[in-house]
Amino acid sequence: MYTDPIADFLTRVRNAQMAEHKVVDVPASNMKKSITKILHDKGYILAYKFEDTENNQGNIKIALKYNMQTKSPAIKKLVRISKPGLRKYADSTNLPRVINGLGIAILSTSKGVITDKEARNFNVGGEVICHVY
């Protein structure tokens, strides 16, 4: 039993990319679904599909994205920032910039799970879930 499902989600994606898998399966939750949608919208993964299972939790199938010539993964780094033991929050004036704007930070805010750029537009802060680049 793992105590941090978001870290487990990120680790499964990281490990699947290191092993050069095309698809990875992850147990579903609303937070994981939101993070998956953001990763797809920003071009870090090819596709995703939400599946129902008999235990009603569901499953997320994620098709990973690689460079055609070099076979390197689209996601270079996937880092968990806020952990259950130490939550990290950022207000609207101190939102993180990942690699000077080239990467994204995913935040959980009152407007939902959004990127750092969207949070700046909405002028809201929240819990910094992870950095992706």
C-alpha positions in Angstrom: 0.0 0.0 0.0 1.4 3.3 -1.0 0.7 6.5 0.9 1.2 9.1 -1.8 -0.9 8.2 -4.9 0.3 11.2 -6.9 4.0 10.3 -6.4 3.1 6.7 -7.4 1.4 8.1 -10.6 4.5 10.2 -11.5 6.9 7.3 -10.7 4.9 4.9 -13.0 5.1 7.3 -15.9 8.9 8.0 -15.2 9.7 4.2 -15.0 7.7 3.4 -18.1 9.6 6.0 -20.1 12.9 4.8 -18.8 11.9 1.2 -20.0 10.7 2.7 -23.3 7.2 1.4 -22.9 4.5 2.7 -25.3 1.6 2.5 -22.8 1.4 2.7 -19.0 -1.6 1.8 -16.8 -2.3 3.8 -13.6 -5.2 3.5 -11.1 -7.5 6.5 -11.5 -8.5 9.3 -9.3 -9.9 12.8 -10.0 -6.5 14.4 -9.3 -4.6 12.0 -11.6 -7.2 12.5 -14.3 -6.7 16.3 -14.1 -2.9 15.9 -14.2 -3.2 13.5 -17.2 -5.4 16.0 -19.1 -2.8 18.8 -18.5 0.1 16.6 -19.7 -1.8 15.8 -22.9 -2.9 19.4 -23.5 0.7 20.6 -23.1 2.1 17.9 -25.4 4.0 15.7 -23.0 2.0 12.5 -23.7 0.4 11.3 -26.9 -3.0 10.1 -25.7 -4.9 8.9 -22.7 -8.1 6.8 -22.0 -10.1 6.5 -18.9 -11.4 2.9 -18.3 -13.9 1.6 -15.7 -12.9 -1.5 -13.7 -15.1 -3.8 -11.6 -13.9 -2.2 -8.3 -15.3 1.2 -9.5 -11.9 2.9 -9.1 -11.1 3.0 -12.8 -7.9 2.9 -14.7 -6.0 5.4 -16.9 -4.1 4.2 -19.9 -1.5 6.7 -21.0 0.3 6.5 -24.4 3.8 7.9 -23.9 5.4 10.3 -26.4 8.9 9.9 -27.8 11.1 11.8 -30.3 11.0 10.0 -33.7 14.7 10.3 -34.5 16.4 10.1 -31.1 13.8 7.9 -29.3 14.2 10.1 -26.2 11.0 10.7 -24.1 9.1 14.0 -24.3 9.2 14.3 -20.6 12.8 15.0 -19.5 12.0 15.4 -15.8 8.9 14.8 -13.7 9.4 16.0 -10.1 6.9 15.8 -7.1 7.1 19.1 -5.2 4.4 19.0 -2.5 4.4 15.8 -0.5 2.0 14.5 2.2 4.6 15.2 4.9 5.6 18.6 3.6 3.0 20.6 1.6 4.4 23.4 -0.6 2.1 26.3 -1.4 2.6 29.3 -3.6 0.6 32.5 -3.6 -0.4 34.4 -6.7 2.7 36.7 -6.5 5.3 33.9 -6.0 4.2 31.2 -8.5 7.1 29.0 -9.6 8.7 29.3 -13.1 10.1 26.0 -14.3 13.3 26.4 -16.4 12.4 30.1 -16.9 9.0 29.3 -18.5 10.0 26.4 -20.7 8.6 23.7 -18.3 5.3 23.7 -16.4 4.3 23.6 -12.8 1.0 21.9 -12.0 -0.9 23.5 -9.2 -4.1 22.5 -7.3 -6.0 25.8 -6.8 -9.5 26.9 -6.0 -10.1 27.0 -9.9 -9.1 23.3 -10.1 -5.9 21.6 -11.2 -4.1 24.1 -13.6 -0.7 25.1 -14.8 1.4 27.9 -13.4 0.7 30.1 -16.5 -3.1 29.7 -16.1 -2.7 30.4 -12.4 -1.0 33.7 -13.2 -3.8 34.6 -15.6 -6.5 33.8 -13.0 -4.3 35.5 -10.3 -4.7 32.6 -7.9 -2.2 30.5 -5.8 -2.3 27.0 -4.5 -0.5 23.8 -3.8 2.4 23.1 -6.1 1.9 19.4 -7.1 4.8 18.8 -9.5 7.2 20.3 -12.1 7.3 18.9 -15.7 9.9 19.6 -18.3 
